[in-house]
Amino acid sequence: MAYDFKRAFRDLYQPKAKPELVDVPAMTFAAVAGSGDPNEEGGRYQRALGLLYAFSYTIKMSKKGTWQPEGYFDYVVPPLEGLWWAGAGAFDGASIADKGALSWVSLIRQPDFVTPNVLDRVRADVAKKKPELAEALDAGELRLVRFAEGPCVQMLHVGPYDTEPETIAALSAFVASEGLAVDIAEGGESPVGHTATVSFDPGAMLDALDRDGAVPEVRLHHELYLGDPRKTTPERLRTVIRHPVKMV
């Protein structure tokens, strides 16, 4: 049976529809950073998802080829995740005035056998199979990052993305009741000093996250997408909303 991260880490991927504390350990992700409206047809966000899924499924399906990464085992590709921010101050996802001003890091968790050497090999394979992605891959838009999130609060949100503020309000009330504070980075439209719509630097953002398994200084509003919005009606979407916290 294929290894399923969602089953092995139920506390991370299958929370209840009520707030809870969780300590998120170090993980390796394939990551693409960018800015702009995620709903834009053919936009940067959609290209990022194309890169992530092509990379992740090429590794998974290497079991059917002549080459597999050292230590390979069959597994279920983990769900898409996203770190988000926009506007001045700390962005918690409760209010989005302009989706075009959003910045994001899209992520898919990778098994630990996905190393920098595997990254180089698979990026080259994907570029051959999908020439339309070759330029972005050659430019290094998809990278591996490894970081932990540490102490967080999270909760399952069921329903359309536009109703997430109700769940975020419940998270915020829980944080206050536990004597904690939300620890989301501030710094304008980008927590590493860039303006999302003018001079956003995706490489700098990924550098800020890639802490070799440690918790980065940049901690952000985090969403994990357990349902595919392309195949799921809005009222049945399941999204884990996660916020980093600290002691007051």
C-alpha positions, 0 to 999 in steps of 0.5 A: 500500500502506498504511504499516505502522509495524510494518514501518517500525520493525522494531526497535521492533515486531518484536524477537527472543525474546532481550533487546536494547538499543533507543533509542526515539524520539519518538512521538505517542500517543492515550492514556487513563490509569486504574486498576483490574483490566484484566480487569473486565467493563465496567471502566475499562480496557475503556472506555479501549480502546473510546475508543482504538480508536474514535478511531484507526479514525475517523482511519484511515477518514477516507480514505473521507469528505469530510474528512481531516487535512492530510497524511493518508496511508493506514496500518495502525493500530499495535498497542495498548500499555500502561504499567503500575505498582502497589504500592510501589517500581518496578513491573517487571511480574514480580509482580502481587499484586492486579490491582485495584491496577494503574494504567495508561496505554493507548496507540495510536501516531498518525501525526504528522499527528494534531495537537491540532486533529485530536484535537478534530475526531475526538473530536467525530465519535466522540461523534456516532457512538458516544454511549456514549463521548461523556461520556468524550470530553467529559471529555477522558479521551482525549488526545494525548501526545508523548514519547520513551523513550530507551534501553531493553531489550526482548524478545518474549514469546510465550505467556500474560500470566501467564508474563511473569515468565520473560521479565522475569527474562531482561531483568533478567539482560541489563541486569545483564550489560551494566552497566546499571540498570533506570530505572523510576519509583518512588513508591508506587502512582503515579509521580506521587504518587497512590494508584491505588485512592484518588485517582489523577489521570489528567490529572496522569499524562498531563501527566507523559508529555507532554514534547513529544518528550523523555524524561519523568522518569516511565519505566515498565514497557511492553508492546506487544500484537502479538496481539489477546487476543480472537482469539488463544489464550493460548499464541500471544499475542505481547507486546513487553516493554520496560524503560527503562535507564540507565548505572550 
